[in-house]
Amino acid sequence: MAEAASSQSLRQFDRTLREYLRYNQREAGPLIENRAKKVQWELYRQFKAIAPTRDKIEQEAAARGYAIRRRQGADGKSLSVKQELALRKRSIRYLSVSYLFRAWRANRDGQNARHSSTSRRNRKIGEALIRTVKGQRHPSVRISSFLEGVMVQNRQRGLVDKALRAQATDMKTYVRRKQQEALKRTVGRIFA
């Protein structure tokens, strides 16, 4: 991922994933791909949730008397306030889109693939490297965003950690349910 998750969140997610793998009947590769897909969507949702609305962008600029920081154009001159606001409004969900891999379709048999997300200018802004084909000794999925804004927002808000914690909680719920089912079966055999 563009900005690494805290080691504690990553260890917790890894520990939960190992336990989840033990209680699930599917092969490790496709199961890891399925979980990675869920993490990818959670990252997309986290970054989409922090995106300002068009009205909020306009209100913030008005509150500052339109004295906002502006980018430089191709000619080296600063953009006008109107141009800067138009660009900001166009890029509202830019950070979340770096985690949107339209070509990535989960495969029950796993896959060896590389999927990219691109900007409107066809620049690569994110990537998912998937190595989960059945029989793979060490299945893995790497989800990355190449945008600096993702790193900045993650550092400030811990969005990657939130996404990993949410998925770890989801896996723990599954494991708990499977443990309770096993306990009921065991108790049923004892008292039968």
C-alpha positions in Angstrom: 0.0 0.0 0.0 1.2 3.5 -0.6 1.6 4.3 3.1 2.3 1.3 5.2 -0.2 0.4 7.9 1.0 0.5 11.4 2.8 -2.6 12.4 0.2 -3.4 15.1 -2.7 -3.3 12.7 -0.8 -5.4 10.2 0.2 -8.0 12.8 -3.4 -8.2 14.0 -4.8 -8.5 10.5 -2.2 -11.2 9.7 -2.9 -13.1 12.9 -6.6 -13.0 12.2 -6.1 -14.1 8.6 -4.1 -17.1 9.7 -6.9 -18.2 12.1 -9.5 -17.5 9.4 -7.6 -19.7 7.0 -7.7 -22.6 9.5 -11.5 -22.5 9.8 -12.3 -22.0 6.1 -12.5 -25.0 3.8 -11.3 -23.1 0.6 -7.7 -23.2 -0.6 -5.4 -20.4 0.7 -4.8 -18.6 -2.6 -8.4 -17.9 -3.6 -9.3 -17.2 0.0 -6.6 -14.6 0.3 -7.7 -13.0 -2.9 -11.2 -12.8 -1.7 -10.1 -11.1 1.5 -7.8 -8.8 -0.4 -10.7 -7.8 -2.6 -12.7 -6.9 0.5 -9.7 -4.9 1.9 -9.5 -3.1 -1.5 -13.2 -2.1 -1.3 -12.8 -1.0 2.3 -9.9 1.2 1.3 -12.0 2.7 -1.5 -14.8 3.4 0.9 -12.5 5.0 3.5 -10.9 7.4 1.0 -14.2 8.1 -0.7 -15.7 9.1 2.7 -13.1 11.8 3.3 -13.7 13.5 -0.1 -15.3 16.9 0.2 -18.4 17.8 -1.7 -18.5 20.4 -4.5 -20.3 22.7 -2.2 -17.8 22.3 0.6 -14.9 23.2 -1.7 -16.8 26.3 -2.8 -17.7 27.2 0.8 -14.1 26.8 2.1 -12.8 29.0 -0.7 -15.5 31.7 0.0 -14.6 31.5 3.8 -11.0 32.4 2.9 -12.1 35.2 0.7 -10.9 33.1 -2.3 -7.3 33.5 -1.1 -6.5 29.9 -1.8 -3.3 28.1 -2.7 -3.2 27.6 -6.5 -1.2 25.3 -8.7 1.0 26.5 -11.5 -0.2 25.9 -15.1 1.9 24.6 -17.9 3.2 28.1 -18.7 4.6 28.5 -15.1 2.0 31.0 -14.0 -0.5 30.4 -11.2 -3.9 29.3 -12.2 -6.8 31.6 -11.6 -9.0 30.9 -8.6 -11.8 29.8 -10.9 -9.5 27.3 -12.7 -8.2 26.0 -9.3 -11.7 25.5 -8.0 -12.7 23.7 -11.2 -9.8 21.3 -10.9 -10.5 20.7 -7.2 -14.1 19.8 -8.0 -13.0 17.5 -10.9 -10.7 15.6 -8.6 -13.0 15.1 -5.6 -12.7 11.3 -5.5 -9.3 11.0 -7.0 -7.7 9.4 -4.0 -10.3 6.7 -3.7 -10.2 5.9 -7.4 -6.6 4.8 -7.0 -8.0 1.8 -5.2 -10.6 1.1 -7.8 -9.4 -1.7 -10.1 -12.2 -2.2 -12.6 -10.6 -5.2 -14.3 -10.1 -7.2 -11.1 -12.7 -9.9 -10.9 -12.3 -12.4 -8.1 -11.6 -15.9 -9.4 -12.6 -19.0 -7.4 -9.4 -20.7 -8.6 -7.2 -17.7 -7.9 -5.1 -15.9 -10.5 -1.8 -14.4 -11.3 -2.5 -10.9 -12.5 -1.7 -7.3 -12.3 -4.5 -4.7 -12.4 -4.0 -1.0 -12.5 -6.2 2.0 -11.9 -5.5 5.0 -14.1 -6.3 8.7 -14.0 -8.2 10.5 -16.7 -4.9 11.3 -18.4 -4.1 7.5 -18.4 -1.5 7.8 -15.8 -1.1 4.8 -13.5 -2.3 5.8 -10.0 -2.8 2.5 -8.3 -2.0 -1.2 -8.7 -3.0 -4.6 -7.4 -0.5 -7.5 -7.9 -2.3 -10.8 -7.4 -0.5 -14.1 -6.9 -3.2 -16.5 -5.7 -3.6 -19.2 -8.2 -4.4 -22.6 -6.7 -1.2 -24.5 -5.7 0.8 -21.3 -5.2 3.1 -22.0 -2.3 3.0 -18.4 -0.8 -0.1 -16.7 -2.2 -0.2 -13.0 -1.9 -1.9 -9.8 -3.0 -0.3 -6.4 -2.9 -2.5 -3.3 -3.2 -0.8 0.0 -3.9 -1.7 3.6 -4.5 1.0 5.8 -6.0 -0.6 9.1 -5.0 1.1 11.4 -2.6 -2.3 12.6 -1.3 -3.0 9.0 -0.1 0.1 9.0 2.0 -0.7 12.4 3.5 -4.3 11.5 4.3 -3.4 8.1 5.7 -0.7 9.6 7.9 -3.3 12.2 9.3 -6.3 9.9 9.6 -5.0 6.3 9.7 -7.4 5.1 6.9 -5.4 2.0 6.0 -5.4 0.9 9.6 -9.1 1.4 9.8 -9.6 -0.7 6.7 -7.4 -3.5 8.1 -9.1 -3.4 11.5 -12.6 -3.5 9.9 -11.6 -6.6 7.9 -10.0 -8.2 10.9 -13.2 -7.7 12.8 -15.2 -9.3 10.0 -12.9 -12.3 10.0 -13.0 -12.6 13.8 -16.8 -12.8 13.6 -16.6 -15.7 11.1 -14.0 -17.5 13.3 -16.1 -17.0 16.4 -19.2 -18.4 14.6 -17.2 -21.5 13.4 -15.8 -22.1 16.9 -19.3 -21.9 18.4 -20.5 -24.4 15.8 -17.6 -26.8 16.7 -18.4 -26.4 20.4 -22.1 -27.3 19.8 -21.1 -30.4 17.9 -18.7 -31.5 20.6 -21.2 -30.9 23.4 -23.9 -32.6 21.4 -21.7 -35.7 21.1 -20.9 -35.7 24.8 -24.5 -35.6 25.9 -25.9 -37.8 23.1 
